[in-house]
Amino acid sequence: MTELNLPASLGFSMPAEWSKHAATQLHWPSNRETWPGERLRRVEEVYLNIIDALHIYELIHLFVADNNVRDRAAMLLEERGIRTERITFHVQPINDVWARDCGPIFIQKPGEVREEYAIVDWEYNAWGGKYPPFDDDNRLPSYIASRFGLKRFVPGMVLEGGSIETNGEGILLTTESVLLNPNRNPGLSKKQIEQRLRDYLGAEKIIWLKGGLAGDDTDGHIDDVSRFLNEGTILTMIVDDPDDVNYSTLEVNLERLKRARDFSGNAFNIEMLPLPDTKIEGTTVDGSEYVPASYANFYVANGVVLVPVYDERYDEQALELFRQYFPDRRVVGIPCADLVWGQGAIHCITQQWYGV
């Protein structure tokens, strides 16, 4: 039974990503373990491309590890001609760039005059303790709540933002391979985890998919396989080759989506895109010969949709699909081969803010 002081009982729920943002959270890359050698400069270029496209449409809160990183980021932004007055720098200890997973999850409550916003501060343990240290990233929601005077709810459960996807109307997608993984919350049952999603995010219906992509060190985040394009439409990634390493999981995901129903008993409209090439030739990343390259790792901002592109065979097909579903937003393809080398792409490094 929901307690009276929990977010859902107070009228809060998680909005869809396409609802109007106040800003976007980003972390400037500086972790040399994730981005060794020339990799750092190459991923900085991806960041410049992302910020260049994004800052026109919404404010950016850019977290930097120290003043030296801040000065370098500011210099590169100014060289690119990016309007830094649209960017607020936060000099804060950070461990890495994955703002989606460690950042606050904003929730909103309708009001007669205006919406009320709060944040949910989930625990973050770097995908099951894989990449310590992660304490600085785990403290960021508390800092943000304090800095901006936001109500903060603390569920006491490990959850990354990339592991959940909502249509803003009470339906949530997630994967068993992440939320039911014993490296997250070994003391919680599936039923208990579902109850926390209801209590803290207003998730009235939860659709469980099997898992994510090979090479995804998160254990299979939803934001690399299936995402909402609107309230009743779900994009899911597919591969045609039965011998492909991702074929089996993506087929199970697709079958579950086909069986899923909304609150009225209607099937969802399912759009499919082919998975770009995920195999790395001649090297490995964290022991895997695959990276989680996916068009599903897009980010919907106020006036723009940022779409990762990787594979000229399918890139234009993907961009055209986003133009179809977001006709009032500019659709920008961002080459992300250098970013996904770190095992994440555009959605993984962004986190939308509301009401600040």
Secondary structure, DSSP 4 states (H G I P E B T S, - for coil): ---TTSTGGGT-BPPPTTSPPSEEEEE----TTTS-TTHHHHHHHHHHHHHHHHTTTSEEEEEESSHHHHHHHHHHHHHHT--GGGEEEEE---S-S-HHHHS-EEEEE--SSS-EEEEE--B--HHHHTSS--HHHHTHHHHHHHHHT-EEE---SB--GGG-EE-SSSEEEEEHHHHT-TTT-TT--HHHHHHHHHHHH--SEEEEE----TT-TTS--GGGTEEEEETTEEEEEE-S-TTSTTHHHHHHHHHHHHH-B-TTSPBPEEEEEEPPP-BPTT--BTTBSB----TT--EE-SSEEEEEE--TTTHHHHHHHHHHH-TTSEEEEEE-HHHHTTT--HHHH-EEE---
